[in-house]
Each structure stands twice: as structure tokens, then as C-alpha cells.
Amino acid sequence: MKNTLAVDRKTLGALVLGAAVWSSPVALALAPLQAHAAAAATTAAVAGLPNFADLVDQVGPAVVNIRTLERPKTGRMGAQGQIGDEEMQEFLRRFFGGALPQPGGKAVPRGRRQAPSEEPVPRGVGSGFILSADGYVMTNAHVIDGADEVLVTLTDKREFKAKVLGADASTDVAVLKIEGANLPYLVLGSSDKIRVGEWVIAIGSPFNLENTVTAGIISAKQRDTGDYLALIQSDVAVNPGNSGGPLINMRGEVIGINSQIATLSGGYNGISFAIPIDEAVRVSEQIKKTGKVTRGRMGVKIAEVSKDVAESLGLKSAQGALVSQVESGSPADKAGVKAGDIILKFNGTAINRSSDLPRLVGSTPLDAKLTITLWRQGKQIELPISIADLDGEKQAKAEARAKGKGEGKGEAAPADKAAAYALGLRVSDLSAEQKKALGVSGGVQLDGADGAAADAGLEQGDVLLQVNNTEIRDARQFHALVSKLDSKKPVVLLVRRGDQSQFIFIRPSAK
């Protein structure tokens, strides 16, 4: 078979070569046809690419340029430590022999002083888009932050002085109102329905170049870059001035608000981020009604659950939000949440990553009564909880920071310390004053850490609250627990340091 195949290939090669030599005029005659076919295929491929021209004609008129103005601060050194105009003029005269350029490019001649101008001066440029025919406009909070006046310019060159209805720095969303009727506006889509890989365009004013259109694809969804929002990532070119402009799908629907870029230079580096429009609409509705955004809070500090911790505590996978601190008097405190708990579900919704929790809590109506599902000491439990106002309980944070700083000498450790040395730990009982200051009923104080414990990051002064899924009552019980550990298996400790708690994973080594 092998030889036959070799002969066949050789014969075939000869026939092809002979045919090519014998019929070269025919081959030359076919060449133009082949070139035409290739060109046709190329044309078809180009025709398959998206054409954004009709889309831009459709949505472009509703995208606006936003200019912000600021009234100049006059006088001598102000409360913010800024130098007044007169001081700057004198500085320039003395050291550079020049003058401070004024708005419009004019400078004050040497030897003369100009009276402070009350006219607003340009502060910044951004983008936005019209939400409704009666003049509601959406943009980024950072675009209008600190502005004394906001001007909105349409593509037909009409300019309006806008009223800022409200802004939310946490989500970077702001809502403006301009007085107009029958204004062009954009249709809002659903950011929940977007797909990675679909084409999108951005329209805005990068570097104050109005009505600039750029295109690309959605690169990723649910990109964690903020406390309350998972942003849309795309490769659409977005630069300074694009902020607040719309990210639009091929149906002409707004699916996001361009907000951030990943950059080393300050310019476009291939990655940009947009606020999902579904979240932005929820924020804008609150701003329209009350001028501000109200968010729910539980009163916990959280961290990710590592794979090692999940396995040690008996969880099937590394999911949920690890509670590292519970604020005194907070909804979580009143509900019975403890440091070291892992929140698995919030009112039935699974917490896959710790960042899911603040978003769910933040969007929950105040005083709503719901349940949270926890993992505690190897068991799943449910607790009822009421959500409070995020901005209304800031005092609780100050109280929590002040708590747990009590100092006192712990009682002497029991004599049978041998078992604790298997982990490289030396512990002693907490005093009653320490327990009260820390808000705990048990635990032991770490007097020293060696070997594997030190390598894991344990430090003198830490308070140990749990060994694996068992709470620590005192030093004697701690030693008993440790003495039963398999020195070949890892162990996880719940450790209180300052006002926060965390799980520390170590591998004990027998000595």
C-alpha cells in the first residue's frame, strides 16, 4: 500500500505538471476569471462587515456635548490653599517677566493689574445623551462634579443651560434637565441581554471633538471594577471627553454609559468600561424623584472565600462572602451575623463572589425584611434581617473602629502547651475586659507564633476565635482541639486582628 501510494502520488504529480506545461495558455486565460472570483469573494467579505452609517444617522442627534464652567476664585490665599489672581500675577512678573493668561488667550500687560473677573471660565468637557423628548439628560457624575454651570449642546448647535438634578458618585451617574420640547432622544436597551462579541458603537466628544463615532465589540460582561456595579468591558476607543456618552448596540439602543478606561498614558489603550444601562436607569429614577440615591446596608465588611478555606470549612466550592467584621448596632449585628460567617445567599439569590453582596444589598429597599443564608461551623443557617440606610448609619462605623482596641494582659496559659506547638502557637486566655472590648464571648490571645503559623501570617496579639468549624472558648479547650488535629492535614483558624476577622489557612507540622 505504501509503495502504491508513492507511485500514485508521483504519477499524479507528473500529470499535473504536464497538464500545466501543455495547457499554459488556458491557464493564462483562466487567470482573469480567478482574479475576478477572488475580488468577488473579498467584496462579499467586506459586505458582511457592519455598516454604522444608518445607525449613526439614527442616534447621533440625541448625543450631546457637555461643557462645564467654574466661577474663578478671587482674593488672597483661600480656605483651599489656592493662590489668588493677584499673587499669581506678581509671581509671574517677578520670576518669569510675564503675565497670567486670561480667558480668551489675553495676558495682563506688565505693571498693570486687572480687576478679578466674575465671568465663569471653562472647566471641562464631556458627553451625554437625551433620555426623553422633554429634556432629561444622562451623563457621568464626574463630568459635572464641582461645576458652577453646565451647558448642553446638541448636534444642530442649539445650546441649553442645564440644571443638575442630582449625581451619584458611587455609580458615576448624573441626571440633568434642559428646557426643551420634542427633543431627539435615545431608546434604552437592556444591559442584561448583551453578549460578549457583539458590535457596539460609542458617540461622544473625545478631546472636545464633538460627535465622534468609534466602534468595537463587547469584550466582557460583569467586570468587577466598582463597589456597586459590574461594568461592561469593550474595545471601543474611548478617550477623555467621551465620558458620559452612550454605548449603543446595533439596534440603536443604549446599553451602557461610557465611564472609564484602562490606561497607562491617559489615552486609549484598548480597554474601556461602561456603566450597564439597567443599573443607570435605577439610579436615574431615584435622582428624578428625590435628587439623591438611597442605598441599603447590612453593616458588614467582607472578603473573598479562598479555595483552601472553603475546603477546610466543608463548603463544596469557593463561593459566598466571608464576614470579616460586623459593625456594632448594624442590621447584621441585630440579625445575629458573626465574624467568620460566610454569606451564601441574600434573600434567595446566590452570592458567587463577595462583590455580589453589596450590589444586592445596595439595591434593596430600606426597611425591607428578608433572609440571608449563612455557613457557620459546618452548617447552613438562615437569619431574618432588615436593611437600613447606607448614609444614615455612619456613626456605627466609628463605633466599630473604636471597639476592640482594649488592651490588657491575658491570664497565664495552662501548662499543657505541647499540642499548641504542633501549629507553632503559644496562646493565653483573654481577660474579661478584653472580651467585652472585643465583643466576643470566647477566644484566646496569641502570645507567639513560630514555624508554619508564622509563615501563614499569624502575629502576636491576634485573637483566635475558631479552629476549623469549632469555636474556641478558652486556652485549655484550644489545646484540646489542637491535640486532636492530624499533623498532615491543613487547618483553618478564624483570627481577629484589630477590628476585623479573617480565616488564615496553615499546615501544621509536628515537632
C-alpha positions as CSV (number, residue, x, y, z in Angstrom):
1,M,0.0,0.0,0.0
2,K,2.8,2.4,0.9
3,N,4.6,1.8,-2.4
4,T,1.5,2.0,-4.5
5,L,0.6,5.3,-2.9
6,A,4.0,6.7,-3.5
7,V,3.7,5.7,-7.2
8,D,0.3,7.2,-7.5
9,R,1.5,10.5,-6.0
10,K,4.5,10.5,-8.3
11,T,2.3,9.8,-11.4
12,L,-0.2,12.4,-10.3
13,G,2.5,15.0,-9.9
14,A,3.8,14.3,-13.4
15,L,0.3,14.5,-14.9
16,V,-0.4,17.8,-13.2
17,L,3.0,19.2,-14.2
18,G,2.5,18.0,-17.8
19,A,-1.0,19.5,-17.9
20,A,0.3,22.8,-16.6
21,V,3.0,22.9,-19.2
22,W,0.8,21.8,-22.1
23,S,-2.2,24.0,-21.2
24,S,-0.4,27.1,-20.0
25,P,-2.3,29.4,-22.5
26,V,-5.6,28.1,-21.0
27,A,-4.3,28.7,-17.5
28,L,-3.4,32.2,-18.5
29,A,-6.8,32.7,-19.9
30,L,-8.4,31.5,-16.7
31,A,-6.3,33.8,-14.6
32,P,-8.5,36.9,-15.0
33,L,-11.6,34.8,-14.1
34,Q,-9.8,33.6,-11.0
35,A,-8.8,37.1,-10.0
36,H,-12.4,38.2,-10.6
37,A,-13.7,35.4,-8.3
38,A,-11.2,36.4,-5.6
39,A,-12.3,40.0,-5.8
40,A,-15.9,39.0,-5.6
41,A,-15.1,36.9,-2.5
42,T,-13.3,39.9,-1.0
43,T,-16.3,42.2,-1.8
44,A,-18.6,39.7,-0.1
45,A,-16.5,39.6,3.0
46,V,-16.4,43.4,3.2
47,A,-20.2,43.5,2.6
48,G,-20.5,41.2,5.6
49,L,-19.0,43.8,8.0
50,P,-21.3,46.1,9.8
51,N,-22.1,49.5,8.3
52,F,-22.7,52.0,11.1
53,A,-23.7,54.9,8.9
54,D,-27.5,54.5,9.1
55,L,-27.2,53.8,12.9
56,V,-25.2,57.0,13.4
57,D,-27.8,59.0,11.5
58,Q,-30.5,57.5,13.7
59,V,-29.0,58.0,17.1
60,G,-26.5,60.8,16.6
61,P,-28.8,63.8,17.1
62,A,-29.6,62.7,20.7
63,V,-26.0,62.6,21.8
64,V,-24.9,65.9,23.3
65,N,-21.7,67.7,24.2
66,I,-21.5,68.9,27.8
67,R,-19.3,71.8,28.8
68,T,-18.8,72.8,32.5
69,L,-17.9,76.2,33.7
70,E,-16.4,77.4,37.0
71,R,-16.5,80.8,38.6
72,P,-13.0,81.9,39.3
73,K,-11.9,82.1,42.9
74,T,-10.6,85.6,43.7
75,G,-8.8,87.1,46.6
76,R,-5.8,86.1,48.6
77,M,-4.9,82.6,49.8
78,G,-8.3,80.9,50.2
79,A,-9.5,78.2,52.5
80,Q,-8.4,75.6,50.0
81,G,-4.9,76.9,49.9
82,Q,-5.2,78.3,46.4
83,I,-3.2,81.3,45.3
84,G,-5.3,84.3,44.2
85,D,-5.0,86.0,40.8
86,E,-3.0,88.9,42.2
87,E,-0.5,86.7,43.8
88,M,-0.1,84.7,40.6
89,Q,0.4,87.9,38.6
90,E,3.1,89.0,40.9
91,F,4.7,85.6,40.8
92,L,4.9,85.6,37.0
93,R,6.2,89.2,36.9
94,R,8.9,88.5,39.3
95,F,10.2,85.1,38.2
96,F,9.2,84.9,34.5
97,G,8.8,88.5,33.4
98,G,5.3,87.6,32.0
99,A,1.7,87.7,33.0
100,L,-1.1,85.3,33.7
101,P,-3.0,84.4,30.6
102,Q,-6.6,85.3,30.9
103,P,-9.7,83.5,29.4
104,G,-9.6,84.1,25.7
105,G,-5.8,83.9,25.4
106,K,-5.1,87.5,26.5
107,A,-2.5,88.4,29.1
108,V,-2.4,91.3,31.5
109,P,0.5,93.6,30.5
110,R,3.4,94.0,32.9
111,G,2.9,96.7,35.5
112,R,-0.9,96.6,35.3
113,R,-3.4,94.6,37.4
114,Q,-6.7,93.5,36.1
115,A,-9.8,93.5,38.3
116,P,-10.9,90.0,39.1
117,S,-13.5,88.7,36.6
118,E,-16.7,87.2,37.7
119,E,-17.3,85.5,34.3
120,P,-17.3,81.7,34.5
121,V,-14.3,80.0,32.9
122,P,-14.2,76.7,31.1
123,R,-13.6,73.8,33.4
124,G,-14.1,70.5,31.5
125,V,-15.8,68.8,28.6
126,G,-17.8,65.6,28.5
127,S,-20.6,63.8,26.7
128,G,-24.2,62.8,27.5
129,F,-27.4,61.7,25.8
130,I,-31.0,62.8,25.9
131,L,-33.4,60.4,27.7
132,S,-36.7,61.9,26.8
133,A,-38.3,64.4,24.5
134,D,-38.9,66.8,27.4
135,G,-35.2,67.2,28.1
136,Y,-33.8,64.8,30.7
137,V,-30.1,64.1,30.0
138,M,-27.9,61.4,31.4
139,T,-24.1,61.7,31.9
140,N,-21.3,60.7,34.3
141,A,-21.2,62.2,37.8
142,H,-17.5,63.0,37.4
143,V,-18.3,65.1,34.3
144,I,-20.3,67.7,36.2
145,D,-18.6,67.3,39.6
146,G,-17.7,70.8,41.0
147,A,-19.2,72.7,38.1
148,D,-20.9,76.0,38.7
149,E,-22.6,76.0,35.3
150,V,-23.4,73.1,32.9
151,L,-24.0,73.8,29.2
152,V,-25.5,71.2,26.9
153,T,-25.0,71.5,23.1
154,L,-26.9,69.4,20.5
155,T,-25.7,68.4,17.1
156,D,-27.8,71.2,15.5
157,K,-25.8,73.7,17.6
158,R,-28.6,74.6,19.9
159,E,-27.2,75.2,23.4
160,F,-29.0,74.9,26.7
161,K,-28.1,75.8,30.3
162,A,-28.7,72.6,32.2
163,K,-30.0,72.1,35.7
164,V,-28.2,69.3,37.7
165,L,-31.0,67.2,39.3
166,G,-28.5,65.0,41.1
167,A,-25.4,62.9,40.9
168,D,-24.3,59.6,42.4
169,A,-20.5,59.2,42.8
170,S,-20.7,55.5,43.7
171,T,-22.2,54.6,40.3
172,D,-20.9,57.7,38.4
173,V,-24.3,58.6,37.1
174,A,-25.8,62.1,36.9
175,V,-29.1,63.4,35.6
176,L,-29.5,66.9,34.0
177,K,-32.6,68.7,32.8
178,I,-32.7,71.1,29.9
179,E,-35.8,73.1,28.9
180,G,-36.9,72.0,25.5
181,A,-39.7,70.2,23.7
182,N,-39.8,67.5,21.0
183,L,-36.1,66.9,21.6
184,P,-34.4,63.8,19.9
185,Y,-33.8,61.0,22.4
186,L,-32.4,57.6,22.6
187,V,-34.1,54.3,23.2
188,L,-32.8,52.3,26.2
189,G,-31.9,48.7,25.8
190,S,-31.1,46.0,28.4
191,S,-27.6,45.5,29.6
192,D,-28.6,42.1,31.0
193,K,-29.2,40.8,27.5
194,I,-25.9,41.8,25.9
195,R,-23.5,39.2,24.6
196,V,-19.7,39.1,24.5
197,G,-18.6,39.6,20.9
198,E,-21.5,41.7,19.7
199,W,-20.8,45.0,17.9
200,V,-21.3,48.3,19.7
201,I,-20.5,52.0,19.0
202,A,-19.7,54.9,21.2
203,I,-20.5,58.5,20.3
204,G,-19.1,61.5,22.2
205,S,-16.7,64.3,22.4
206,P,-13.2,62.9,22.9
207,F,-10.7,65.8,23.3
208,N,-13.7,68.1,22.6
209,L,-14.1,66.7,19.1
210,E,-17.9,66.7,19.0
211,N,-20.0,63.8,17.5
212,T,-17.1,61.4,17.2
213,V,-18.1,57.8,16.5
214,T,-15.9,54.8,17.4
215,A,-16.8,51.1,17.1
216,G,-15.8,47.8,18.6
217,I,-17.1,44.7,20.3
218,I,-18.1,43.9,23.9
219,S,-15.1,42.2,25.4
220,A,-16.5,41.1,28.7
221,K,-19.6,41.4,31.0
222,Q,-19.7,41.8,34.7
223,R,-16.2,43.2,35.1
224,D,-15.6,44.0,38.8
225,T,-14.2,47.5,38.9
226,G,-16.5,49.2,41.4
227,D,-18.3,48.7,44.7
228,Y,-21.9,48.7,43.3
229,L,-21.5,48.0,39.6
230,A,-20.1,45.3,37.5
231,L,-19.1,47.2,34.3
232,I,-19.3,46.3,30.6
233,Q,-15.9,46.0,29.0
234,S,-15.4,46.8,25.4
235,D,-12.6,47.6,22.9
236,V,-14.3,50.7,21.7
237,A,-11.9,53.6,21.6
238,V,-12.9,55.9,24.5
239,N,-10.8,58.9,25.4
240,P,-11.1,62.0,27.7
241,G,-14.3,63.7,26.7
242,N,-16.1,60.5,25.9
243,S,-17.2,60.2,29.5
244,G,-21.0,60.2,29.9
245,G,-21.7,59.3,26.2
246,P,-23.7,56.3,25.2
247,L,-22.6,52.8,24.3
248,I,-25.0,51.7,21.6
249,N,-25.9,48.3,20.2
250,M,-26.7,47.5,16.5
251,R,-30.4,48.1,17.2
252,G,-29.7,51.7,18.2
253,E,-30.4,51.0,21.9
254,V,-28.3,52.4,24.7
255,I,-26.8,49.5,26.7
256,G,-24.2,51.5,28.7
257,I,-22.7,54.8,29.7
258,N,-19.0,55.2,28.8
259,S,-17.2,55.9,32.1
260,Q,-13.7,54.6,32.5
261,I,-10.6,53.5,30.5
262,A,-7.7,51.2,31.4
263,T,-4.7,53.3,30.5
264,L,-1.0,53.9,31.3
265,S,-0.8,57.1,29.4
266,G,-4.1,58.8,30.0
267,G,-5.3,57.8,26.4
268,Y,-7.0,54.8,24.9
269,N,-5.1,51.6,25.5
270,G,-7.6,49.1,24.0
271,I,-9.9,48.6,27.0
272,S,-12.8,50.8,28.1
273,F,-15.7,50.3,30.6
274,A,-19.3,51.4,30.5
275,I,-22.0,51.5,33.3
276,P,-24.7,49.0,32.5
277,I,-27.8,50.9,31.5
278,D,-30.1,48.8,33.6
279,E,-28.3,50.0,36.8
280,A,-28.0,53.5,35.5
281,V,-31.8,53.7,35.0
282,R,-32.5,52.6,38.5
283,V,-30.2,55.3,39.8
284,S,-31.7,58.0,37.5
285,E,-35.2,57.2,38.6
286,Q,-34.2,57.8,42.2
287,I,-32.5,61.1,41.3
288,K,-35.5,62.3,39.4
289,K,-37.8,61.7,42.3
290,T,-35.6,62.8,45.3
291,G,-32.4,64.3,43.9
292,K,-30.3,61.6,45.5
293,V,-29.7,57.9,45.7
294,T,-30.6,55.9,48.8
295,R,-28.9,52.5,49.3
296,G,-29.4,49.7,51.7
297,R,-26.7,48.4,54.0
298,M,-26.1,45.4,56.3
299,G,-23.1,46.7,58.3
300,V,-20.5,44.1,57.5
301,K,-17.0,44.1,56.0
302,I,-16.5,41.1,53.7
303,A,-13.8,39.3,51.8
304,E,-13.4,36.6,49.2
305,V,-13.6,32.9,50.2
306,S,-10.5,31.1,49.1
307,K,-10.5,27.5,47.8
308,D,-8.4,26.4,50.8
309,V,-10.8,28.0,53.3
310,A,-13.8,26.6,51.5
311,E,-12.4,23.0,51.6
312,S,-11.4,23.3,55.3
313,L,-14.9,24.5,56.3
314,G,-16.7,21.9,54.3
315,L,-18.0,24.1,51.5
316,K,-18.4,22.4,48.1
317,S,-16.9,25.4,46.3
318,A,-15.3,28.7,47.0
319,Q,-18.3,31.0,46.9
320,G,-20.0,33.4,49.1
321,A,-18.8,36.5,51.1
322,L,-16.7,36.0,54.2
323,V,-17.7,38.3,57.0
324,S,-14.6,39.8,58.5
325,Q,-16.3,42.4,60.7
326,V,-19.8,43.2,61.9
327,E,-20.5,46.8,62.9
328,S,-22.0,47.4,66.3
329,G,-25.7,48.1,66.2
330,S,-25.9,47.5,62.4
331,P,-28.7,45.4,60.8
332,A,-26.3,42.4,60.6
333,D,-25.4,42.7,64.2
334,K,-29.1,42.8,65.2
335,A,-29.7,39.8,63.0
336,G,-27.0,37.7,64.7
337,V,-24.4,37.7,62.0
338,K,-20.9,36.9,63.3
339,A,-17.4,37.5,62.1
340,G,-16.3,34.3,60.3
341,D,-19.8,33.6,58.9
342,I,-19.9,33.0,55.1
343,I,-23.0,34.6,53.5
344,L,-24.1,32.2,50.7
345,K,-27.4,33.7,49.7
346,F,-29.1,37.1,50.0
347,N,-32.9,36.7,50.0
348,G,-32.6,33.5,47.9
349,T,-30.0,34.9,45.4
350,A,-26.7,33.0,45.4
351,I,-23.6,35.0,46.3
352,N,-21.0,33.7,43.8
353,R,-18.4,36.4,44.5
354,S,-18.1,38.7,47.5
355,S,-18.7,41.7,45.2
356,D,-22.2,40.4,44.5
357,L,-23.4,41.1,48.1
358,P,-23.0,44.9,48.3
359,R,-24.8,45.3,44.9
360,L,-27.7,43.2,46.1
361,V,-27.9,45.0,49.4
362,G,-27.5,48.4,47.9
363,S,-30.4,47.9,45.5
364,T,-32.7,46.6,48.3
365,P,-35.5,49.0,49.5
366,L,-34.9,50.4,53.0
367,D,-36.5,48.5,55.9
368,A,-37.2,45.5,53.6
369,K,-37.4,42.3,55.6
370,L,-35.7,39.4,54.1
371,T,-33.4,36.4,54.9
372,I,-29.8,35.7,54.5
373,T,-28.3,32.2,54.3
374,L,-25.0,31.6,56.2
375,W,-22.4,28.9,56.5
376,R,-21.4,28.7,60.2
377,Q,-19.4,25.9,61.8
378,G,-20.2,23.4,59.1
379,K,-23.9,24.1,58.9
380,Q,-26.2,26.2,56.8
381,I,-28.5,28.5,58.6
382,E,-30.9,31.3,57.7
383,L,-31.4,34.6,59.6
384,P,-34.0,37.3,59.1
385,I,-32.6,40.8,58.5
386,S,-33.9,44.3,57.9
387,I,-31.9,46.6,55.6
388,A,-31.0,50.1,56.8
389,D,-30.0,53.3,55.0
390,L,-26.3,53.3,54.0
391,D,-25.9,57.0,54.6
392,G,-28.0,57.1,57.8
393,E,-25.8,54.9,60.0
394,K,-22.2,56.2,59.5
395,Q,-21.9,56.6,63.3
396,A,-21.9,52.8,63.5
397,K,-18.7,52.7,61.6
398,A,-17.0,55.0,64.1
399,E,-18.2,52.9,66.9
400,A,-16.9,49.7,65.3
401,R,-13.5,51.3,64.8
402,A,-13.3,52.3,68.4
403,K,-14.3,48.9,69.5
404,G,-11.8,46.1,70.0
405,K,-8.9,48.3,70.9
406,G,-8.9,47.5,74.6
407,E,-5.7,46.2,75.9
408,G,-5.0,44.1,78.9
409,K,-2.7,41.3,80.0
410,G,-4.2,37.9,79.4
411,E,-4.3,35.2,82.1
412,A,-1.5,32.8,82.2
413,A,-1.7,29.9,79.7
414,P,-2.2,26.4,81.0
415,A,0.9,24.3,81.5
416,D,-0.1,21.7,78.8
417,K,1.1,23.7,75.8
418,A,2.7,20.8,73.8
419,A,-0.3,20.4,71.5
420,A,-0.3,24.1,70.5
421,Y,3.3,23.9,69.5
422,A,2.3,21.5,66.7
423,L,0.9,24.6,65.0
424,G,3.6,26.8,66.2
425,L,1.3,28.7,68.5
426,R,1.5,30.0,72.1
427,V,-1.8,31.2,73.5
428,S,-3.4,32.5,76.7
429,D,-6.9,33.2,77.9
430,L,-8.5,36.6,77.3
431,S,-9.4,38.7,80.2
432,A,-13.0,39.7,80.9
433,E,-12.1,43.3,79.9
434,Q,-10.7,42.1,76.6
435,K,-13.7,40.0,75.7
436,K,-16.0,42.9,76.5
437,A,-13.9,45.3,74.4
438,L,-13.8,42.9,71.5
439,G,-17.5,41.9,71.8
440,V,-16.7,38.2,72.0
441,S,-17.7,35.5,74.5
442,G,-14.6,33.3,73.9
443,G,-11.3,33.0,72.1
444,V,-7.7,33.1,73.0
445,Q,-4.9,35.6,72.7
446,L,-1.9,34.7,70.6
447,D,1.3,35.3,72.6
448,G,3.6,34.0,69.9
449,A,3.8,32.2,66.5
450,D,6.5,30.1,65.1
451,G,7.1,27.8,62.2
452,A,4.0,27.2,60.0
453,A,1.8,29.6,62.0
454,A,4.3,32.5,61.5
455,D,4.7,31.6,57.8
456,A,0.9,31.8,57.5
457,G,1.0,35.4,58.8
458,L,-0.2,35.0,62.4
459,E,1.2,37.6,64.7
460,Q,1.5,38.2,68.4
461,G,-1.7,39.9,69.7
462,D,-4.0,38.2,67.3
463,V,-7.2,36.7,68.8
464,L,-8.1,33.2,67.7
465,L,-11.8,32.6,67.6
466,Q,-12.2,29.2,65.7
467,V,-10.3,26.1,64.9
468,N,-11.8,24.8,61.6
469,N,-15.6,24.9,62.4
470,T,-15.3,24.8,66.2
471,E,-15.5,28.0,68.3
472,I,-12.7,28.5,70.9
473,R,-13.9,29.0,74.5
474,D,-10.5,29.3,76.3
475,A,-6.9,28.2,76.2
476,R,-7.5,24.8,77.7
477,Q,-10.1,23.9,75.2
478,F,-8.0,25.2,72.4
479,H,-5.1,22.9,73.4
480,A,-7.5,20.0,73.5
481,L,-8.8,20.8,70.0
482,V,-5.3,21.2,68.5
483,S,-4.1,18.0,70.1
484,K,-6.6,16.0,68.0
485,L,-5.6,17.6,64.7
486,D,-3.9,15.4,62.1
487,S,-0.5,17.0,61.6
488,K,-0.6,16.0,57.9
489,K,-3.8,17.9,57.2
490,P,-4.3,21.7,56.9
491,V,-6.2,23.7,59.4
492,V,-8.0,27.0,59.2
493,L,-8.2,29.5,62.0
494,L,-10.6,32.3,62.4
495,V,-8.4,35.2,63.5
496,R,-9.4,38.6,64.9
497,R,-6.9,41.4,64.3
498,G,-7.8,44.9,65.3
499,D,-11.5,45.3,64.3
500,Q,-11.6,42.8,61.5
501,S,-11.6,39.0,61.3
502,Q,-10.3,36.6,58.7
503,F,-9.6,33.0,58.1
504,I,-6.0,32.0,58.0
505,F,-5.0,28.7,56.4
506,I,-2.0,26.9,57.8
507,R,-0.5,23.4,57.5
508,P,0.6,22.1,61.0
509,S,3.9,20.4,61.4
510,A,4.6,18.0,64.3
511,K,7.6,18.7,66.4
